Amino acid sequence: MDRKKVSMAVVKRLPRYYRYLSDLLKLDTIRISSRELSERMGITASQIRQDLNCFGGFGQQGYGYNVELLYKEIGKILGLENNYKTVIIGAGNMGRALANYENFERRGYRLAAIFDVNTELIGKKINNIEIRHFDTIEEYLKLNHIDIAMITVPFEKTPEVADRVARAGIKGLWNFSPMDLKLPYNVVIENVHLSDGLMVLGYRLNEIL
Amino acid sequence: MDRKKVSMAVVKRLPRYYRYLSDLLKLDTIRISSRELSERMGITASQIRQDLNCFGGFGQQGYGYNVELLYKEIGKILGLENNYKTVIIGAGNMGRALANYENFERRGYRLAAIFDVNTELIGKKINNIEIRHFDTIEEYLKLNHIDIAMITVPFEKTPEVADRVARAGIKGLWNFSPMDLKLPYNVVIENVHLSDGLMVLGYRLNEIL
């Protein structure tokens, strides 16, 4: 299978398929037609067929999709078999919320450490994960392979923190500051813009009011 | 202008246009071509022209877009002129993070109150907003018009809380529990799935590793 053929538009829908297939597996569902999946997910059956065609071989005319196979394949495409290790930079409210978010571990992401600059927090634990001083991050990363840093530090500190973390070798940055972070290194950055979701809600609300 | 013609796919890109146009306004940019906007935003110029054509009249051959007009028009489409009032249900880490998130107010969303069931928190303030007991929400909503509830309560409490808030008249629910919340009323629900974003990051990371 040629992974390069999967477009980002499809990739962005994959986590949603993955969630629905996970729910179906919990209900011991063995197979599902694109029509049934369409009704559950609220996307057209033709969109589903088109999306899942990228992975080939899992949909069969008159049979539908094998739920477990499709679930596993989408998991592979998403890189979940890599068992990514993560750290959180910033033990404020958002950092704490992320440290306590159960679904990340369920998806194979393991939180290894939390970093902050507030000396009062160092050595304490959130959800059983130790808070370390940010000044020790380079040292920590020499001894521990970490794939992803979730950055939840204040806005004005974000570029500096991201730069330091990327230079210390972390390849994936998940940025919660409301800015499109860019770096001159070969790192992957996903910027979370919480207000974007709120504005989409506002648009839909405007339609029914 | 016929608002019905704007598809959800376009709507989901509007907050991003809005952010970029806001940045351009801060730089006193009066007009911009779709090519320049394309380079800044990393989307094709043809996609931009297609998206912004939905609003008609702002792009002119050889002139480009009037930044201020387009910014205002997109704001209108997004319903920002409604000055939506919000409440947060759940004063845990995520609730606190949202209460302190500066960009919502900048977009015209005003946080009016925070609700929780923990009696130790009642009367305290987060970012100058009072925490009230959730049992008083029906009474509060009789006296105060609120458009949107941001729900950050534990997973198992979410359906019950959402139901109660919707029956008390709130029309927009922003749900942070990892579930696709559905309700039998005429309410608009946006479900935030934080792990979806993390999985897209994981996919992109898998490509470069």
Interface residues (C-beta under 8 A of the other chain):
Chain A: R3 V11 K12 L14 P15 R16 Y18 R19 I77 L78 G79 L80 N82 Y84 G92 N93 M94 R96 A97 L98 N100 Y101 E102 N103 F104 R107 Y109 D147 I148 F155 K171 G172 W174 P178 N186 V188 E190 V192 H193 L194 S195 D196 G197 L198 M199 V200 L201 G202 Y203 R204 L205 N206 E207 I208 L209
Chain B: R3 V11 K12 L14 P15 R16 Y18 R19 I77 L78 G79 L80 N82 Y84 G92 N93 M94 R96 A97 L98 N100 Y101 E102 N103 F104 R107 Y109 D147 I148 F155 K171 G172 W174 P178 N186 V188 E190 V192 H193 L194 S195 D196 G197 L198 M199 V200 L201 G202 Y203 R204 L205 N206 E207 I208 L209
